[in-house]
């Protein structure tokens, strides 16, 4: 599993964990069908995430478990 950060227009971005980039993009498309991906990258360190908005809003989300962990509310997509 790899945590990915997907950058999209007019939003901070989406955090997804999946075994591959292709699957991360599939989970993203299920949750945000009308949004276009600007960039996708593997997160190598939690410190690479926005420490003022993303990290404090992870709540109980497990960023190492398959699924969408940011923004909150999309955890069910991985099921």
ABEGO torsion letter per residue (X at the ends): XBBBBBBBBGBAEBBBBBABAAAAAAAAAAABAABBBABBBBBABAAABBAAAAAAAAEABBAABBEBAOBBGAAAAAX
